Amino acid sequence: MISLSSNYPVLADQQAVFKSIIESHCTTYKEWFTVKPAAGNLEDRQIAAGWISHGGPVISEDRVFMAISGHQAIIVALLAASLQGTAIAVDEFTYSNFLTIARLLNIQLIGCKTDDKGMLPSALEAASAQHHIRGIYIMPTVNNPTGVVMPLERRLELIDIARKNGQIIIDDDAYGFLDDNPPANFAQLAPDLGWYIYSLSKPFAPDVKVAFIAAPEQYREQIIMMLKLTSSNPSTFFTRFVSTAITSGELENLVLRKREEGKYRQTETRAVLSGFEVYGHDNGFHCWLKLPAGITAAVLYASLLQAGVEVMPGTIFAAPGVSTDEYIRIAMGAERDMNRVVEGLEIIKKMLR
């Protein structure tokens, strides 16, 4: 089976990069035998704060917390902000696992129309007037599945609406590391209402179980409580590993190389699928393909599985009430060998004709 569904980009020679970091990291084994603060060690939080500030507005380490994954960070944010059982606005096409998390927490999701700059302010205004929306969840930097990057001006428009309506904004930055010059995140732009989640599983590696949370100061105690209840405390084994990779420059080098590889794979994908409507970030490891008239995502998905290719049907990214049966998401990050990706793309192209 050619996997064009999962999207954890790992470089072919990344093991060599890990080897040098691990060899030095194992000398810290004495630190692994004590329970650490639920928010994470101060030094790790300071390093994380510097990393997610991106040289822009500084995020204080007092607003930064260590989680064990992006999913845990999302759940902690929702619970700490008491959003269970409330309504949250999302993009019409949004992260599929957030849809599942919302169902588990009895959260009503309100899909908002988007354009090539992200969520439309007019759509958020209309949704806020009709529903008692308490929060907004978005992936504004290399959206999954569309690849859109929301410009600064649009971010400021959404902040104005959220502030007027007493809403928080959760900025889930799973793929933002692929953008060469990302805009400031929502925790930087709106410290009073902006949350920011940065998972290391994609920029670093799938098994590196660390995520950073930046949040408004007023939620500090609630966040610590939710971290304790969902994981006791972060793993120093992993948080110190990540800190070492950041301070040594290894993570920055790895991110730069992943951008280059993403650009290569996105270019190759568009070349194979030339003539079709393909959307995605220039450096992205996934693309959003609009299907020709008469072809549905469900039927194509099933046919591709029989042919040995797995993609993601657009329906799993659809907010409630939104139709996406005319799209599929193609991920180019799971297969190490790009030749296998191209083989899968050729099968897709054949079935589209």
C-alpha positions in Angstrom: 0.0 0.0 0.0 1.4 3.4 -1.0 0.6 5.8 1.9 -0.5 9.2 0.7 -2.6 9.7 3.8 -0.3 10.0 6.9 1.8 13.2 7.0 4.8 13.0 9.4 7.7 14.1 7.2 10.9 12.3 8.1 14.1 12.9 6.0 15.9 9.9 4.5 19.1 10.5 6.6 17.4 12.0 9.7 18.6 9.1 11.8 22.2 10.3 11.6 21.1 13.7 12.9 19.3 12.0 15.8 22.3 9.8 16.7 24.6 12.7 17.7 21.9 14.4 19.8 20.9 11.1 21.5 24.5 10.3 22.4 24.9 13.5 24.4 21.4 13.4 25.7 21.8 10.0 27.4 24.3 11.6 29.8 21.4 13.4 31.5 19.8 10.1 32.7 20.0 11.1 36.3 17.3 13.7 35.7 14.8 11.1 34.7 14.1 9.7 38.2 12.2 12.6 39.8 8.7 14.0 39.2 8.9 17.4 37.4 6.6 20.4 37.6 3.4 19.9 35.6 4.1 23.0 33.5 7.6 21.7 32.7 11.1 22.8 33.9 11.8 26.5 33.8 14.8 26.1 31.5 12.8 24.1 28.9 10.0 26.6 29.1 12.5 29.5 28.5 13.9 27.7 25.5 10.5 26.9 24.2 9.4 30.5 24.6 12.3 31.7 22.5 11.6 29.2 19.8 7.9 30.0 19.4 8.5 33.7 19.5 10.3 33.4 16.1 12.2 36.7 16.6 8.8 38.6 16.8 6.9 39.8 19.8 8.4 38.0 22.8 6.3 35.3 24.6 7.2 35.1 28.3 8.1 31.7 29.7 5.5 32.4 32.3 2.9 31.9 29.6 4.5 28.7 28.2 3.6 25.1 29.3 5.0 21.7 28.2 2.6 19.0 27.0 3.2 15.5 25.7 1.5 16.0 22.3 -0.5 18.3 20.1 -3.7 16.4 20.9 -3.1 16.7 24.6 -2.4 20.4 24.2 -5.7 20.9 22.4 -7.6 19.0 25.0 -5.9 20.9 27.8 -6.7 24.2 26.1 -10.4 23.4 25.7 -10.8 22.1 29.3 -8.8 24.9 30.9 -10.9 27.5 29.0 -14.1 25.6 30.1 -15.2 25.2 26.4 -16.7 21.7 26.8 -20.4 21.8 26.0 -20.1 25.2 24.2 -19.9 26.4 20.6 -16.6 26.9 18.7 -16.1 28.5 15.3 -13.8 26.6 12.9 -12.8 26.8 9.2 -15.2 25.0 6.8 -12.3 22.6 6.2 -10.4 21.8 9.4 -8.2 19.3 11.2 -10.1 16.0 11.2 -8.9 15.0 14.7 -10.2 18.3 16.2 -13.6 17.3 14.9 -13.3 14.1 16.9 -12.0 15.8 20.1 -14.9 18.3 19.8 -17.5 15.4 19.7 -15.9 13.8 22.8 -16.3 17.1 24.7 -19.8 17.8 23.4 -18.6 20.9 21.6 -20.8 22.3 18.8 -18.7 23.3 15.8 -19.8 26.1 13.6 -18.2 26.0 10.2 -17.2 29.4 8.8 -16.5 30.1 5.1 -12.9 30.7 4.0 -11.0 32.2 1.1 -7.4 32.1 0.1 -6.5 34.1 3.3 -8.3 31.8 5.7 -11.5 32.3 7.8 -13.7 35.1 6.5 -14.3 37.8 9.1 -17.8 38.3 7.8 -18.5 34.6 8.3 -17.2 34.8 11.9 -19.3 37.9 12.5 -22.4 36.2 11.2 -21.8 33.0 13.2 -21.2 34.9 16.4 -24.5 36.8 15.9 -26.4 33.5 15.4 -24.6 31.3 18.0 -23.1 31.9 21.4 -19.6 31.1 20.2 -17.0 31.0 23.0 -13.9 30.1 21.0 -12.3 29.9 17.6 -10.0 27.1 16.5 -7.9 27.6 13.4 -4.7 26.4 11.7 -3.7 29.7 10.2 -0.2 28.9 9.1 -0.2 26.1 6.5 -3.7 25.0 7.1 -4.5 21.3 7.1 -5.9 20.4 4.6 -5.8 23.5 2.3 -2.2 24.8 2.9 -3.5 28.4 3.3 -1.4 30.9 5.3 -3.5 33.6 6.9 -1.8 37.0 6.4 -1.3 39.4 9.4 -4.1 41.7 8.4 -6.7 38.9 8.5 -5.4 37.7 11.8 -5.9 41.2 13.3 -9.4 41.3 11.9 -10.3 38.1 13.6 -8.8 39.3 16.9 -11.0 42.4 16.8 -14.1 40.3 16.4 -13.0 37.8 19.1 -12.2 40.6 21.6 -15.6 42.2 20.9 -17.4 39.0 21.5 -15.4 37.7 24.5 -14.0 34.8 22.5 -10.6 33.0 22.7 -8.6 32.0 19.6 -6.7 28.7 19.6 -3.9 28.7 17.0 -2.8 25.1 16.2 0.5 25.3 14.5 1.2 21.8 13.2 2.7 22.8 9.9 3.8 26.4 10.3 7.4 25.4 10.5 7.3 24.9 6.7 6.6 28.5 6.0 9.8 30.6 5.3 8.5 33.7 7.0 5.3 33.0 9.0 3.3 35.9 10.4 3.2 36.4 14.2 1.1 33.8 16.0 -2.1 34.6 17.9 -0.4 34.3 21.3 2.0 37.0 20.2 -0.7 39.2 18.6 -3.3 39.0 21.3 -1.8 37.9 24.7 -5.2 38.4 26.3 -7.1 35.9 24.2 -4.7 34.1 21.9 -3.6 30.5 22.5 -0.8 28.9 20.5 0.0 25.1 20.2 3.3 23.9 18.7 3.8 20.2 18.4 7.2 18.7 17.7 6.0 15.5 16.0 6.2 17.0 12.5 9.1 19.5 12.6 11.2 17.0 14.6 9.9 13.4 14.6 6.7 11.4 15.3 7.9 9.8 18.5 9.2 13.0 20.1 6.3 13.5 22.4 6.5 17.2 23.2 4.2 20.1 22.5 4.4 23.7 23.6 1.3 25.7 24.8 1.3 29.5 25.0 -1.7 30.9 26.7 -3.1 34.0 28.4 -1.8 34.4 31.9 -5.2 34.3 33.5 -5.5 30.6 32.6 -2.3 29.5 34.2 -3.8 27.6 37.2 -6.4 25.8 35.1 -3.8 24.7 32.5 -1.5 23.3 35.2 -4.5 21.4 36.7 -5.5 19.9 33.3 -1.9 19.0 32.6 -1.7 17.1 35.9 -4.9 15.3 35.2 -4.1 14.3 31.7 -0.4 13.4 32.0 0.9 14.1 35.6 3.9 15.9 34.2 5.8 16.2 30.9 8.7 13.8 30.2 12.1 15.4 30.9 13.6 12.7 28.7 11.8 14.3 25.7 11.6 18.0 26.8 15.4 18.2 27.4 16.0 16.3 24.2 14.1 19.0 22.3 15.8 21.8 24.2 19.2 20.4 23.3 18.1 20.2 19.6 17.0 23.9 19.7 20.0 25.3 21.5 22.5 23.3 19.4 20.9 24.6 16.1 20.1 21.0 15.0 16.3 21.6 15.0 16.7 24.8 13.0 18.8 22.9 10.4 16.3 20.1 10.3 13.4 22.5 9.7 15.3 24.2 6.9 15.9 20.9 5.2 12.3 19.8 5.6 11.2 23.0 3.9 13.5 22.2 1.0 12.2 18.6 0.8 8.6 19.9 1.1 9.2 22.3 -1.8 10.6 19.5 -3.9 7.7 17.2 -3.2 5.1 19.8 -3.7 6.6 20.8 -7.1 6.8 17.2 -8.2 3.2 16.6 -7.1 1.9 19.5 -9.0 3.9 18.5 -12.1 2.3 15.0 -12.1 -1.2 16.4 -11.5 -0.8 19.3 -14.0 -4.2 20.3 -15.4 -6.1 19.6 -12.2 -7.0 22.0 -9.4 -4.3 21.5 -6.8 -4.0 23.7 -3.7 -1.2 23.6 -1.2 1.6 25.5 0.4 4.8 25.9 -1.7 6.8 23.9 0.9 3.9 21.7 2.1 3.9 17.9 2.4 0.2 17.8 1.6 -2.1 19.2 -1.1 -5.8 19.6 -1.5 -7.1 18.3 -4.8 -10.4 19.4 -6.2 -11.9 16.5 -8.2 -13.3 16.8 -11.7 -17.1 16.9 -12.1 -18.7 13.5 -11.8 -16.1 12.0 -9.4 -16.8 11.9 -5.7 -14.2 11.5 -2.9 -15.9 8.5 -1.5 -15.9 6.5 -4.7 -12.3 7.6 -5.6 -11.1 6.7 -2.1 -12.5 3.2 -2.4 -11.1 2.7 -5.9 -7.7 3.9 -4.9 -7.6 1.5 -1.9 -8.2 -1.4 -4.3 -5.4 -0.1 -6.5 -3.0 0.1 -3.5 -3.0 3.8 -2.8 -4.4 5.4 0.4 -5.4 9.1 0.5 -7.7 11.1 2.8 -11.3 11.8 1.5 -12.3 15.5 1.9 -15.3 14.5 4.0 -13.2 13.8 7.1 -12.1 17.5 7.2 -15.5 19.0 6.8 -17.1 21.0 9.6 -20.7 20.0 10.3 -23.0 20.9 7.4 -20.1 21.5 5.0 -19.9 19.4 1.8 -16.4 18.3 0.7 -17.1 15.2 -1.4 -15.4 16.9 -4.3 -11.9 17.0 -2.6 -9.2 14.6 -1.4 -6.1 15.4 0.6 -2.9 13.9 -0.7 0.0 13.7 1.8 3.6 13.3 0.5 5.4 12.9 3.8 4.9 9.3 4.8 6.8 7.6 2.0 10.5 8.1 2.4 11.1 7.4 -1.3 9.6 10.1 -3.6 9.4 7.5 -6.4 6.7 5.7 -4.5 4.8 9.0 -4.1 5.0 9.6 -7.8 3.8 6.0 -8.5 0.8 6.7 -6.3 0.1 10.1 -8.0 0.2 8.4 -11.4 -2.5 6.0 -10.3 -4.6 8.9 -9.0 -4.2 10.8 -12.3 -5.2 7.8 -14.3 -8.4 7.4 -12.3 -9.2 11.1 -12.7 -9.2 11.0 -16.4 
